[in-house]
């Protein structure tokens, strides 16, 4: 909601700045002079011309460019742009000099004999440095045409640049979404495979905790099915998901592992990309547990204002596990896509331990 309000506010400010642009740096040597729309016909004309140019900017951006330029009808688009330019030149002359035709002004005898005064009575007087310039550059239709054409072309070019830039950004976003969908499709089955292996191990031992583990797994899968495709989710739900996962692992491993797990800070009102933390935690249980000895895993999540810090540490039990699995690699790629320049990841990978320090800016 804030982003939309900020966007609308920017549009309003830019539109007002454009409409009042002709009244900046006036000939009276003042930086800005308010237009006298009720008493000055010249001000009314310029205000109307700039208003129509502004309307055309949005018409070009939202209709002409998508309808013709992006539809491979560029010749028709350029023809329409040229016709609109002639139209604006025509209304500029008709409003300012209703007794003249902008097409035959140059052939008028008055232009070569007695040129009309470059500024009508109700026009503001030009600055002193302009008086020494030739007539063609200080007043009359030639300057008026050039000014209108310049503003018009700037509007056309800028709207084209904005539209092309927006289209490129849309294509990039779609590409990122496709990549994320592919990565999630790899992560979810990978996680399910590991968890089913855990429950299978409980069932082989005929452990009484097997039914509870099945219930916990169902809660985890419900979360994945309903929330994993969302761009962001409430941080409280993500923490609850992690709680269920760790509880399931404790149930499976029993006394063979000591888990030091803690969450500090307030999760209320904060959001995070779903399943962005679990791979680091899952990696610790996968590669840091030895059934023949007591293993230790340390997991802490600290939330301070808009910053989340994840710390995961485990001792390596087998050297073959020193390489990260597919789930962890995909999560690292997702971090680069979802939180560019908004996260810091430091991994300490030695022969004896594996330590992860991850910091994410949630805002």
ABEGO torsion letter per residue (X at the ends): XAAAAAAAAAAAAAAAAAAAAAABGBAAGBABBBBBAAABAAAAAAAAAAAAAAAAAAAAAAAAAAAAAAAGBAAAAAAAAAAAAAAAAAAAAAAABAABBAAAAAABAAAABBBBBABBAABBBBBAAAAABBAAAABEAAAAAAAAAAAAAAAAAAAAAAAAAAAAAAAAAAAAAAAAAAAAAAAAAAAAAAAAAAAAAAAAAGBAAAAAAAAAAAAAAAAAAAAAABABBBAAAAAAAAAAAAAAAAAAAEAABBBBBBBBEBABGBBBBBGAAAAAAAAAAAAABBAABBBBBBBBBBBBEABBBBBBBBBBABAAAABBBAAAAAAAAAAAAABBGABBBBBBBBAABBBBBBBBBAX
